Each structure stands twice: as C-alpha cells, then as structure tokens.
Amino acid sequence: MPTFRTLLVVVAAAVHRWSLYQMDILRYLRGTSTRSLLFSVASKLALCAYSNADWAGDPTTRKSATSYCIFLGDFLISWRSKKQDVIALSSTDVKYRAMSTTSIDY
C-alpha cells in the first residue's frame, strides 16, 4: 500500500484530475485513522514546506492551481491544493503566489 506522501505527490502533480485519486486517498485515510505520530527523542523536528503551482492549468478559467505540503521532520502535517483567486500573467507570478500562500498557512 502506498504511503500518504506518495499519494500526495501524485495528487499534487495532477490537481486537475482530483476525482481519479479521491477514492484511493479516502480509502487510505480510513484505513490509517487509528495510527498516530510517534516522535523519538533523537528525531529532528525541522519544519519544512514545499509548494508547487501550474500556470493556467484550468482550460476554461485559465486560473492556476497552488499545491503545498508541510512536514514536521519526516511527518506530513498539512497539505492543500486549490485554485488561485486571480489569473496570473506569468509562470513566475504563479510560483510567487504559491510560495506566498504556503508561507501564510505555514
């Protein structure tokens, strides 16, 4: 069975095809809902965030999608994917908006 991190990477890469992966993710979450995070004394709890965006990924509205995930050490603690509110004029603009959204929620 794939890990949650693997599922997140697949979904983040294919935000526009969310419905294809939705049931797999929900099934995984249902099967692992009783598990918890155990931190050892030696574990490094560095907070790390990754963001990504696709420029004009929606062909009808031309809006871009922002995806990000936040890790505490090796553990995924937050992730999100959503359409941006505005239509970006460049791919650089999209990336800066994605980083901004990530840092706000960070």
C-alpha positions in Angstrom: 0.0 0.0 0.0 1.5 3.4 -0.9 2.3 5.9 1.7 0.4 9.2 2.2 3.4 11.1 1.0 3.3 9.1 -2.3 -0.4 9.8 -2.7 0.2 13.5 -2.0 2.9 13.7 -4.7 0.6 12.0 -7.2 -2.3 14.3 -6.4 -0.2 17.5 -6.4 1.1 16.6 -9.8 -2.4 16.0 -11.2 -4.6 18.5 -9.4 -6.9 18.8 -12.4 -7.6 15.0 -12.1 -8.6 15.0 -8.4 -11.6 12.7 -8.9 -9.4 9.9 -10.2 -7.5 9.7 -6.9 -10.1 10.8 -4.5 -11.4 7.4 -3.6 -7.9 5.9 -3.2 -6.9 8.7 -0.8 -10.1 8.4 1.2 -9.7 4.6 1.5 -6.1 5.1 2.7 -7.1 7.7 5.3 -10.0 5.4 6.5 -7.5 2.5 6.9 -4.9 4.5 8.8 -7.2 6.7 11.0 -6.1 4.8 14.2 -2.4 5.4 13.7 -0.6 8.3 15.4 2.7 10.1 15.1 5.4 8.9 17.5 8.4 11.2 17.8 11.6 9.7 19.3 13.9 11.8 21.3 16.6 11.6 18.6 14.3 12.7 15.8 14.9 16.1 14.2 11.7 18.1 14.1 12.5 20.6 11.4 9.5 22.3 9.9 9.8 22.2 6.1 7.3 23.3 3.4 7.1 22.6 -0.3 4.9 24.4 -2.8 4.1 24.0 -6.5 1.8 25.6 -9.0 0.6 25.0 -12.5 0.3 28.1 -14.7 -3.2 28.4 -16.3 -4.0 24.7 -15.5 -7.7 25.1 -15.8 -8.5 25.4 -19.6 -11.9 27.1 -19.0 -11.0 29.8 -16.5 -7.2 29.9 -17.1 -6.7 30.0 -13.4 -3.7 28.4 -11.9 -3.7 25.8 -9.0 -1.5 26.0 -6.0 -0.4 22.9 -4.0 1.7 22.7 -0.9 2.7 20.3 1.8 4.2 20.9 5.2 6.4 18.4 7.0 7.4 18.3 10.7 10.5 16.1 10.4 9.5 13.2 8.2 5.8 13.6 9.0 3.3 15.3 6.8 1.3 17.6 9.0 -0.6 19.8 6.5 -1.3 19.9 2.7 -3.6 21.8 0.5 -4.4 22.3 -3.2 -6.7 25.0 -4.5 -7.2 27.3 -7.5 -5.7 30.7 -7.2 -8.1 33.7 -7.0 -6.7 35.6 -9.9 -5.5 34.8 -13.4 -1.7 35.1 -13.4 0.1 36.8 -16.3 3.3 34.7 -16.0 4.6 31.4 -14.6 6.8 33.4 -12.2 3.8 35.2 -10.8 2.1 31.9 -10.2 5.2 30.5 -8.3 5.4 33.6 -6.1 1.7 33.3 -5.3 2.2 29.7 -4.4 5.1 30.5 -2.1 3.1 33.3 -0.5 0.1 31.0 0.1 2.4 28.4 1.6 4.1 30.8 4.0 0.8 32.3 5.1 -0.5 28.9 6.1 2.9 27.8 7.4 
